[in-house]
Amino acid sequence: MTPTDTPSEPVIAMALAMDRNRLIGRDNGMPWRIPGEQAHFKEITLGKPIIMGRATFDSIGRPLPGRLNVVVTRSPEWHADGVVIAHDLDSALDSATAQARADGASEVVVIGGAALCHEVMERTHRFYLTRVDQAFDGDTWLECFNETDWQEVSRESPNPAITGGIPIHYCVLERRA
């Protein structure tokens, strides 16, 4: 299956940026600011339901427009306007998949944090991975990522002059059969 195929059921995808040491976060935020990265993320996720943990939502600070935002939290008291709240991964996937079907979206995209990504990793079929070819300081790693489980099907490497001098690669990975 390629990223442009439209399966009968939406596939579970993940969209993350990771440095060369598998770092994905620092202080509940991104460890870097890379020009163009947010536009790339928007291009991947716009029109598709996204699933995130509560801390990820809090770090963004608002629902992302143009897509259903599903926030997974264990707290029954937590609420936010403009999002669907789920108290476990299965409920989040059910809500997001139903919306994807209704909208004709081919994917449901998990965008973080690390614990949620760990929980959904074995069910993920496509991985939109921004590889940041540099090491940063941080406190959150994607330890559950096993490179041998994935096949790279595309790679785009923007000129570092437009990414603030930071070499990055926009990769699409598909789970090996």
Secondary structure, 3 states (H helix, E strand, C coil): CCCCCCCCCCEEEEEEEEECCCEEEECCECCCCCCCHHHHHHHHHCCCCEEEEHHHHHHHCCCCCCCCEEEECCCCCCCCCCCEEECCHHHHHHHHHHHHHHHCCCEEEECCCHHHHHHHHHHCCEEEEEEECCCCCCCEECCCCCHHHEEEEEEECCCHHHCCCCCEEEEEEEECC
